[in-house]
Amino acid sequence: MRASHAVPLLLAAALGGCGAGAATGANEALARVSDMGAQAYDRAEELGGDAVAAARRAAAPPQVGGVYDPSPLAGADARGMPQPVLAIVPEAAPNSLWRPNARAFFDDQRAQGVGDILTVNIQITDRAEVSNSSSRTRSGETQLGVNALFGLEALPGEILPGGFDPGNLIDAEGSTSSNGQGQINREEEIELTVAAVIVDVLPNGNLIIAGRQQVLVNAELRELTVTGVIRPQDISANNTIRHDQIAEARIAYGGRGQVSAVQRPPLGQRVADALSPW
């Protein structure tokens, strides 16, 4: 029995000796109190269930996303670039087996239209080494004196205490020196393969591709995305293309999960690093 139901029963038993009118009013009041208690109990159960569900979602490992249209990877406007003049395709000659502007005599199995799939081979081996050094030195010396100034050269000596020499008013000397040295040595190597989809065809025949790959291993989600513009002529016979043949290439590779979370500094430390001036 709910606690909200037990309270009205006890109050009804205590008011059993009262008159009929008072009993009716009391019953209505008890009914309202009972409804309020039941609603509060149900709301408490709902909030408790939501808290448990939120805790379960927070403790659960990352989930692989669903399959959807990859065209947003190419940006809000995939054709936001200067457009060449639209090519005019001549009509096929009568009684001819050759198709105008065809890349091969037989049917081409390579990707060429929106929705077709091709494979992108990513082999990035970058190495950069930069070393800079600088040295700067500066020195200066200044002397200033007044031996004669319309007979007024001795006037400051009457105001200033101590011996005053008008021939030695200012004697300054200074020097500065700075040294700087910097060095950068970076080396990266990535070798991956991902399937991409043609999401748009430009007027000159170039293709805009976009693809994503997600791999979930032991609560660690690895994600690879690639997008850019390619030429149909660069697609090989086995329907593949190299990453260095992609114009405006956007390649991103990373992960999230338990291992990545452990490697990241805590939130408080990141905030302190961002705000600290030292």
Buried (B, 14 or more C-beta within 10 A) or exposed (E): EEEBEEBBEEBEEEBEEEEEEEBEEBBEEBEEBBEEBEEEBEEEEEEEEEEEEEEEEEEEEBEEEEEEEBBEBBBEEBEEEEEEEEEEEEEEEEEEEEEEEEEEEEEBEBBBEEEBEBBBBBEEEEEEEEEEEEEEEEEEEEEEEBEEEEEEBEEEEEEEEEEBEBEEEEEEEEEEEEEEEEEEEEEEEEEBEBBBBBBBBBEEEBBBBBBBBBEBEEEBBBBBBBBBBBBBEBBEEEBBBEBEBBEEBEBEBEBEBEEBEEEEEEEEEEEEEEEEEE
